[in-house]
């Protein structure tokens, strides 16, 4: 817990330094605190260039951060979150400490010189690197080290967005991929600590001043539901376009990698000259859209422009997040959708700003498939409980639709393109690629669901697995029963306690004989006993038993 507080404090300070760097570089390259607040204005440092300075700023920025990333930390390139995810899933939470420094400078240079990316991905990677470094310094176990990495991510999000709850859910939903009391407690401590430090520096206000939210008519829920489906399509489309443009940049570029951001910066500059609202993160533009400040056609232009500008920034080797661009795209989509709905149904649709807010969360959920984070962060940004119902409806539908449209999220697709499957075997690992059926134990004797618990005690106590399969009267497999669940049942008040095996049987995560061991190990580690039944892939009936010992036999087979 003390380490979680320390990491949270580090992430909070890191957020302050990172935002200061962004502001400093933005003023240096554009002459303004935030160029998107005055899009198309001249740079007072070089007024003779007029608005054309945006052609040069990304080139200079790329020539600075390109060699920095290529020489010291190649993992600092891109949007950051996938690198943290794979570090936790497959590298034991180990992240190089130099990532924090390189990511801070590279991302600040990217955003300050016009790169159309967000600051949440970098601060997640920065905070996670701090957590990993501290954990290894004090020689934490691998499980605790991963948790400290998640604490760094939570603290970074909390301090950046002044959203402590969103930081917690982001860390558990995307970084850890699991929920537990220990993880929740530690990430809350880190998130609260980072938020306190962030609020001391930036004030106790949300980073956006969003309009009041209210639902005027019950029929609006139907419109919000449809918006969730449309937002999922846009979110998945953003993911695909991001990597399509990255592939195009890879195909076109044949020079040294350190020079790529500088040369590619010229193309990005052309985009910024045509649409200066794409400079940097673009929060002033996002806020103006939620207030109804743009016409429908321009909103759609901004939507497409952000997709292209963000994809191009990352494709040329820039460093920055996709969280904020997802919110930006969602705001443009929601505002345009709400304007159309208001024109068609003026007495029912309500204000367009409400749809902009819901669109922000729905597009992010569609791209990342992190529904709880999306709901919580929009709630924290508005501070209004009335947003919850329409937001939950749209985000859940966006998540479901996204899952139907694509197997991967905007984060996991980057890893899969590298040949990394977070749920599959790790390349080069001693255990992982072998099939379960090659190393499983013989199936132990099954228990009848109708058997008295007291009769099952002897069989479970003699079993070496601490769990046994359960079948019904027809011999159909219905789950497993563990020694722990039987012991708990026998310790309850006799009148209310279960009396038969079938009443305490549970279905563990299915493991089939044709599965790789890497996938089956997730089910084995989360099982209540020391083993799980192996099912026939065709009929779903047990054909063997997988235990930790049988999994370890795969190592001897390789040797």
PyMOL commands that set and color helices and strands:
alter all, ss='L'
color gray80, all
select helices_A, chain A and resi 2-30+35-38+44-72+74-76+81-90+98-112+120-137+142-161+164-176+181-202+220-252+257-274+276-278+283-290+296-315+323-344+352-368+371-382+387-405+412-417+436-438+453-462+483-490+501-503+517-526+548-558
alter helices_A, ss='H'
color red, helices_A
select strands_A, chain A and resi 447-448+467-471+477-482+531-535+542-547
alter strands_A, ss='S'
color yellow, strands_A
deselect
rebuild
show_as cartoon
